[in-house]
Amino acid sequence: MAPDRGSSEHESEDETRALRRASTEEDAGDVELSAVEDSQRYLAEQAEQPQNFTLRGTVVGLAIGVIICFSNTYFGLQTGWISGMTMPASLIGFAFFKSISKHLDYPFTPVENVLVQTVAGAVGTMPLGCGFVGVIPALNYLLKPEENGPMPLSTANLILWSLGICFFGVVFAVPLRKQVIIREKLKFPTGTATALIISVLHGGGDDARIARHESGIETAKRKSAEILRSRSRSEDMLRRSSSMSGIPRDAAGNFQAVPTMSAEITESDDQTLQKDHRGDWKAKIRLLVVAFGISAIYTLSSYFIPQIHHLPVFGLPLAHNWLWTLNPSPAYVGQGIVMGPATTLHMLLGAILGWGILSPLAKSKGWATGPVDDWQSGSKGWIVWVSLAVMLADSIISLGWLVLRPLIIRGPQWYHKARDGNFWGLLSSQHTQGGSYTALRSSEQPTSHQLGSNSDHQSTTKLEKDESPDVDAPPEHLVPNRIVLALLVVSIAFCVLAIRTVFGSLVPFYAIFLALVLALLLSIMGVRAQGETDLNPVSGISKLTQLIFALVIPSSNPNAVTINLLAGAISESGALQAGDMMQDLKTGHLLGASPRAQFYGQMIGSAVGAVVSAGVYKLYTSVYQVPGGLFQVPTGFVWIFTARLVTGKGLPPMAWQWALGAGMIFAVMTALRIRGQSRWWQAWVPGGIAVAVGMYNTPSFTLARTIGGLVNWYWRWYRKREDTPVIVLASGLILGEGLVSILNLCLASMKVPHL
């Protein structure tokens, strides 16, 4: 029988289309694989730089970190708020080395700047990480005699305690890096912004190609996918056309697809972007210095005229009777700028609810009969219970969502695979969901039969669905697993030894081990939350640990409150260290810094920060009355009240009813905020943590922060300007007061009189 001519021509056309598709996919694959190879080469070049770990960079980072440590202790004892100040640290480090550049043997590079800000951040966050703004003041001053308190600790014991809890979170963060930074590529907004600042300061170009190995791959993916889509669209149009005359072809006879402009990033565009980002670093330094000077002058003046801390802006009756004053501190305005308008306005709402409504109500009803500013019998202490319930509700709902979210999103997929008996596929999906790389093409060309069995849509969308390839620093610049395991065991053992040495048999071994296990598990949630939202919920993590320990340690135990406090401090420290380490590793990854060098820098910074923060805490508490006057330590009261609440130590009249109601309301509010992520109305739903902070801090601090938040809104949203100048302004305001507070400390220790 003669062959079917029509059938043969049809098969020939299918084979031709399949071969074209193979050629297109190979071209697309070459685009992305070229980006991968280039990125891998870039990371290797950056990691090999000798400036990744230097003595000078470490020393400068420690010096900047000590300044931040003083600042954070000062503000932490006042309101409980601290900041890692990574962007100001990189800016100050750059300014220092730029000023002495003529005397340097080798240049100050972006990777060395990464080391500087890593070390500085590690030192600066230790006042919170070691509990010196919350737990330690609660133990030293707020424990009642029936709770085996108060519990004064010597400087040596404080240092030993700090060293005991400052390492294990850093070590535990290292294995998480592969998943959250390399595979999932979580944003870590502050880490990414710090990398951008460093790139801008160093002028961009080849020495600081910001995020090249991530954005370059993503650009290559878009271009390769666009190639496939363009080819598919072209062939669809050709198939629909009645005539193929006039269609350009390449040398192989394939139809040429017209590239789309959306996939193209021209060299001129890149140069323009680099020019826009460079800016004038000297202008930023001048702004930082001016802001620093204004804040410094105010701080020194406030020592001689302490009345300016409490301006009666709403009249003397409200100021004297209900504590409605304004502290015009430039530093707190700077904090408000950093926090942003949404957070500060939510804090203002908390101040209005707590100090404008609940405080007068509790006083008039006789639920809080003492003076308003009394923590024990006044309405100041009464509203703390309500704020505590709001904070707990927000923390439990938020942390619960972090746990349930993967199950909700992936659950149906896992269920169907398990139901079909595809258990290997189930395990594989869990392993690869973080972004493991599947090759775009094999060494052998696919046959026309294999290509013909797939639709154009499948071949077009494959690249879009595949995760970006895993591109990482060379293995010799990663921290070896054996070192991580050894240091984790040593750091945990040292933590147990330190706590038993400082507190003796007050804390049983099983309680310490349980606290460490909870700290490691909850730090995973903290790292993920920080990567996705830029907020590490350390306060919620610590409160959750306190709730768990209330179930483990019977309230009849005379040391129940002490154990509860220490367990929460351990979990808070682990989560804070892990989040801080991961934030810095994100910055380093974007700029190609060696992860091993960063790890060593973080460990050195943590050790020095533990010792320095203990000494700074002792200095402030030996000169100033704590709690009282300048340092009210509100976070310490939150800690001790939480411990008493969960151990059933009793509440003031009607406190639990109002606390329960507020907790239920803000549980719903938090659920709404989770539901409204990325929607315009989410910012209008009050955040529980922010409202709680506005409640337990006096209005004077909240009003100043609200001013800063409005400045942020005016600059970024009303004027629609970039946020770098206001961040620099805020940094100068915060550092000015924090540093000059050391001078005020010296004046107070020498009994210099006020005016």
ZIRAJO-V714043 format. One record per residue. N is the residue number from 1. RES is the residue in one small letter. D_FIRST is the distance of its C-alpha to the first C-alpha in Angstrom with 1 decimal. Layout:
n={N;N}
res={RES;RES}
d_first={D_FIRST;D_FIRST}
This chain:
n={1;2;3;4;5;6;7;8;9;10;11;12;13;14;15;16;17;18;19;20;21;22;23;24;25;26;27;28;29;30;31;32;33;34;35;36;37;38;39;40;41;42;43;44;45;46;47;48;49;50;51;52;53;54;55;56;57;58;59;60;61;62;63;64;65;66;67;68;69;70;71;72;73;74;75;76;77;78;79;80;81;82;83;84;85;86;87;88;89;90;91;92;93;94;95;96;97;98;99;100;101;102;103;104;105;106;107;108;109;110;111;112;113;114;115;116;117;118;119;120;121;122;123;124;125;126;127;128;129;130;131;132;133;134;135;136;137;138;139;140;141;142;143;144;145;146;147;148;149;150;151;152;153;154;155;156;157;158;159;160;161;162;163;164;165;166;167;168;169;170;171;172;173;174;175;176;177;178;179;180;181;182;183;184;185;186;187;188;189;190;191;192;193;194;195;196;197;198;199;200;201;202;203;204;205;206;207;208;209;210;211;212;213;214;215;216;217;218;219;220;221;222;223;224;225;226;227;228;229;230;231;232;233;234;235;236;237;238;239;240;241;242;243;244;245;246;247;248;249;250;251;252;253;254;255;256;257;258;259;260;261;262;263;264;265;266;267;268;269;270;271;272;273;274;275;276;277;278;279;280;281;282;283;284;285;286;287;288;289;290;291;292;293;294;295;296;297;298;299;300;301;302;303;304;305;306;307;308;309;310;311;312;313;314;315;316;317;318;319;320;321;322;323;324;325;326;327;328;329;330;331;332;333;334;335;336;337;338;339;340;341;342;343;344;345;346;347;348;349;350;351;352;353;354;355;356;357;358;359;360;361;362;363;364;365;366;367;368;369;370;371;372;373;374;375;376;377;378;379;380;381;382;383;384;385;386;387;388;389;390;391;392;393;394;395;396;397;398;399;400;401;402;403;404;405;406;407;408;409;410;411;412;413;414;415;416;417;418;419;420;421;422;423;424;425;426;427;428;429;430;431;432;433;434;435;436;437;438;439;440;441;442;443;444;445;446;447;448;449;450;451;452;453;454;455;456;457;458;459;460;461;462;463;464;465;466;467;468;469;470;471;472;473;474;475;476;477;478;479;480;481;482;483;484;485;486;487;488;489;490;491;492;493;494;495;496;497;498;499;500;501;502;503;504;505;506;507;508;509;510;511;512;513;514;515;516;517;518;519;520;521;522;523;524;525;526;527;528;529;530;531;532;533;534;535;536;537;538;539;540;541;542;543;544;545;546;547;548;549;550;551;552;553;554;555;556;557;558;559;560;561;562;563;564;565;566;567;568;569;570;571;572;573;574;575;576;577;578;579;580;581;582;583;584;585;586;587;588;589;590;591;592;593;594;595;596;597;598;599;600;601;602;603;604;605;606;607;608;609;610;611;612;613;614;615;616;617;618;619;620;621;622;623;624;625;626;627;628;629;630;631;632;633;634;635;636;637;638;639;640;641;642;643;644;645;646;647;648;649;650;651;652;653;654;655;656;657;658;659;660;661;662;663;664;665;666;667;668;669;670;671;672;673;674;675;676;677;678;679;680;681;682;683;684;685;686;687;688;689;690;691;692;693;694;695;696;697;698;699;700;701;702;703;704;705;706;707;708;709;710;711;712;713;714;715;716;717;718;719;720;721;722;723;724;725;726;727;728;729;730;731;732;733;734;735;736;737;738;739;740;741;742;743;744;745;746;747;748;749;750;751;752;753;754;755}
res={m;a;p;d;r;g;s;s;e;h;e;s;e;d;e;t;r;a;l;r;r;a;s;t;e;e;d;a;g;d;v;e;l;s;a;v;e;d;s;q;r;y;l;a;e;q;a;e;q;p;q;n;f;t;l;r;g;t;v;v;g;l;a;i;g;v;i;i;c;f;s;n;t;y;f;g;l;q;t;g;w;i;s;g;m;t;m;p;a;s;l;i;g;f;a;f;f;k;s;i;s;k;h;l;d;y;p;f;t;p;v;e;n;v;l;v;q;t;v;a;g;a;v;g;t;m;p;l;g;c;g;f;v;g;v;i;p;a;l;n;y;l;l;k;p;e;e;n;g;p;m;p;l;s;t;a;n;l;i;l;w;s;l;g;i;c;f;f;g;v;v;f;a;v;p;l;r;k;q;v;i;i;r;e;k;l;k;f;p;t;g;t;a;t;a;l;i;i;s;v;l;h;g;g;g;d;d;a;r;i;a;r;h;e;s;g;i;e;t;a;k;r;k;s;a;e;i;l;r;s;r;s;r;s;e;d;m;l;r;r;s;s;s;m;s;g;i;p;r;d;a;a;g;n;f;q;a;v;p;t;m;s;a;e;i;t;e;s;d;d;q;t;l;q;k;d;h;r;g;d;w;k;a;k;i;r;l;l;v;v;a;f;g;i;s;a;i;y;t;l;s;s;y;f;i;p;q;i;h;h;l;p;v;f;g;l;p;l;a;h;n;w;l;w;t;l;n;p;s;p;a;y;v;g;q;g;i;v;m;g;p;a;t;t;l;h;m;l;l;g;a;i;l;g;w;g;i;l;s;p;l;a;k;s;k;g;w;a;t;g;p;v;d;d;w;q;s;g;s;k;g;w;i;v;w;v;s;l;a;v;m;l;a;d;s;i;i;s;l;g;w;l;v;l;r;p;l;i;i;r;g;p;q;w;y;h;k;a;r;d;g;n;f;w;g;l;l;s;s;q;h;t;q;g;g;s;y;t;a;l;r;s;s;e;q;p;t;s;h;q;l;g;s;n;s;d;h;q;s;t;t;k;l;e;k;d;e;s;p;d;v;d;a;p;p;e;h;l;v;p;n;r;i;v;l;a;l;l;v;v;s;i;a;f;c;v;l;a;i;r;t;v;f;g;s;l;v;p;f;y;a;i;f;l;a;l;v;l;a;l;l;l;s;i;m;g;v;r;a;q;g;e;t;d;l;n;p;v;s;g;i;s;k;l;t;q;l;i;f;a;l;v;i;p;s;s;n;p;n;a;v;t;i;n;l;l;a;g;a;i;s;e;s;g;a;l;q;a;g;d;m;m;q;d;l;k;t;g;h;l;l;g;a;s;p;r;a;q;f;y;g;q;m;i;g;s;a;v;g;a;v;v;s;a;g;v;y;k;l;y;t;s;v;y;q;v;p;g;g;l;f;q;v;p;t;g;f;v;w;i;f;t;a;r;l;v;t;g;k;g;l;p;p;m;a;w;q;w;a;l;g;a;g;m;i;f;a;v;m;t;a;l;r;i;r;g;q;s;r;w;w;q;a;w;v;p;g;g;i;a;v;a;v;g;m;y;n;t;p;s;f;t;l;a;r;t;i;g;g;l;v;n;w;y;w;r;w;y;r;k;r;e;d;t;p;v;i;v;l;a;s;g;l;i;l;g;e;g;l;v;s;i;l;n;l;c;l;a;s;m;k;v;p;h;l}
d_first={0.0;3.8;6.4;8.8;11.6;14.3;13.8;14.0;17.1;18.6;18.4;19.9;22.7;23.4;23.7;25.9;28.1;28.5;29.6;32.0;33.4;33.9;35.8;37.8;38.8;39.8;42.0;43.5;44.1;45.8;48.1;49.3;49.5;51.5;53.9;54.2;55.0;57.5;59.2;59.5;61.0;63.4;64.6;65.2;67.2;69.3;70.0;71.1;73.9;77.3;78.5;76.6;79.6;83.0;86.6;87.5;84.7;85.7;89.3;88.7;86.4;89.1;91.7;89.7;88.8;92.5;93.2;90.4;91.8;95.2;93.6;91.5;94.4;96.6;94.1;92.9;96.4;96.9;93.7;91.2;88.9;87.7;85.0;83.3;83.8;81.0;80.6;84.3;84.4;81.7;83.5;86.9;85.5;83.9;87.2;89.2;87.1;86.7;90.5;91.0;87.9;90.1;91.4;88.1;86.9;83.2;81.7;81.4;77.7;75.6;75.0;78.8;79.3;77.0;79.3;82.4;81.2;79.8;83.2;85.2;83.2;83.6;87.4;87.7;86.0;88.1;90.8;88.2;86.4;89.6;91.0;93.9;93.3;93.0;93.3;96.0;98.3;97.7;98.8;101.7;103.2;101.7;101.8;104.6;107.1;105.6;102.3;103.9;104.2;104.7;103.2;104.3;102.4;103.7;101.9;100.9;99.3;97.5;96.1;95.0;93.4;91.5;90.3;89.2;86.8;85.6;83.0;80.6;78.8;78.2;76.7;74.6;73.0;71.5;68.6;67.8;67.2;63.7;62.5;64.3;64.4;61.5;58.8;59.8;61.6;64.2;66.2;69.8;71.1;74.4;72.9;70.4;73.2;75.3;72.6;72.3;76.1;76.2;73.4;75.3;78.6;77.1;75.5;71.8;69.9;68.6;71.5;70.8;67.2;67.5;64.7;62.3;60.5;59.9;59.6;57.6;55.0;54.9;54.5;51.7;50.0;50.3;49.1;46.0;45.2;45.7;43.3;40.6;41.6;41.7;38.3;36.9;38.8;37.6;33.9;34.5;36.1;33.4;30.7;32.9;33.7;31.9;32.8;32.9;35.1;38.4;37.5;39.0;36.9;38.2;37.6;34.5;33.0;33.8;35.6;39.3;41.0;44.5;46.9;49.2;52.9;53.5;52.0;54.0;57.4;58.8;61.4;63.9;63.5;64.1;67.2;68.5;68.1;69.9;72.7;73.0;73.3;75.8;78.7;82.2;83.0;86.7;86.7;85.4;88.1;90.8;89.6;89.7;93.2;94.6;93.2;94.6;98.0;98.2;97.4;99.8;102.7;102.2;102.1;105.3;107.0;105.9;107.9;111.1;110.4;108.5;108.9;106.0;103.6;104.5;104.9;105.8;103.4;103.5;107.3;109.7;109.6;105.8;106.2;109.1;108.1;104.3;103.4;101.6;102.1;100.0;99.7;98.9;97.5;95.2;93.4;92.5;91.4;89.1;87.8;87.0;85.1;83.0;82.4;81.4;82.4;80.4;82.0;85.5;85.5;84.5;87.4;89.6;88.5;89.5;92.9;93.5;92.5;94.5;97.5;97.7;97.0;97.1;100.0;102.4;101.2;101.8;105.2;106.3;105.1;107.0;103.8;104.8;108.5;109.0;108.9;105.5;104.8;105.6;102.6;104.2;105.9;104.9;102.0;100.5;99.9;98.9;96.0;94.6;93.5;91.6;89.9;89.1;87.3;85.3;84.4;83.4;81.3;79.4;79.0;77.7;75.2;74.0;73.7;72.1;69.4;68.7;68.2;66.1;64.0;61.4;61.2;60.7;58.1;56.2;57.0;54.1;51.7;53.5;53.7;49.9;49.2;51.9;50.7;47.1;48.7;47.7;51.2;49.9;48.5;51.8;53.7;51.3;51.7;55.5;55.4;53.1;54.5;57.1;54.6;53.2;50.8;47.0;45.4;43.4;40.9;40.5;40.5;36.8;34.4;32.3;28.6;26.4;25.2;28.8;29.8;27.0;28.2;31.5;32.5;34.3;37.4;37.5;37.3;39.9;42.4;42.3;44.9;47.0;47.2;47.9;51.6;53.1;53.1;56.3;58.4;61.8;64.7;64.4;65.2;68.5;69.7;69.0;71.5;70.5;69.9;72.6;75.2;74.2;74.6;77.8;79.3;78.3;80.1;83.1;83.3;83.1;85.7;87.9;87.6;88.7;91.6;92.7;92.8;94.7;97.1;97.9;97.9;98.7;98.1;97.7;94.0;92.5;89.8;87.2;87.8;87.2;84.0;82.7;83.5;81.6;78.5;78.6;79.2;76.1;73.9;75.2;75.0;71.2;71.5;74.0;71.8;68.8;71.0;72.4;69.0;67.7;70.9;73.4;75.8;76.6;78.1;80.7;83.3;80.9;79.9;83.5;84.4;81.5;82.8;86.2;84.9;83.2;86.4;88.4;86.4;86.9;90.5;92.9;95.2;98.1;97.6;100.4;98.0;95.1;95.5;95.7;92.7;90.8;91.6;90.7;87.4;86.4;87.6;85.4;82.3;83.1;83.7;80.4;78.4;80.2;79.8;76.1;75.5;77.7;75.9;72.5;73.5;74.7;71.6;69.5;71.6;71.3;67.6;67.1;69.3;68.1;71.4;71.5;71.4;73.6;76.3;76.3;76.7;79.7;81.1;80.8;82.5;85.3;85.7;85.7;88.4;90.6;90.0;91.0;94.3;95.0;94.2;96.6;99.3;98.7;98.8;102.1;103.5;102.7;103.8;107.1;108.1;106.9;107.4;104.2;103.4;105.4;106.1;103.4;101.2;100.5;97.6;95.8;92.8;95.2;96.3;92.7;92.1;95.3;94.8;91.2;92.5;95.3;92.9;90.4;93.2;95.0;98.1;98.8;98.4;100.8;101.4;98.4;96.4;93.7;93.2;92.6;90.6;88.3;87.8;87.1;84.7;82.7;82.6;81.3;78.8;77.2;77.7;76.0;73.0;72.8;72.9;70.1;68.1;68.8;67.7;66.4;67.6;70.4;72.8;72.9;75.8;77.8;77.7;80.7;79.9;81.9;82.9;84.1;86.1;87.6;88.7;90.3;92.2;93.7;94.5;97.5;96.7;98.2;95.2;92.6;94.0;93.8;90.2;89.4;90.8;88.5;85.5;86.4;86.7;83.2;82.0;83.8;82.4;78.8;78.0;80.5;80.6;77.1;78.0;76.6;78.3;79.3;82.7;83.8;82.7;84.8;87.7;87.4;87.4;90.5;92.3;91.4;92.3;95.5;97.0;95.7;97.2;100.5;100.9;101.8;104.7;105.7;105.5;108.0;110.3;110.3;111.0;114.0;115.2;115.1;116.4;114.4;115.9}
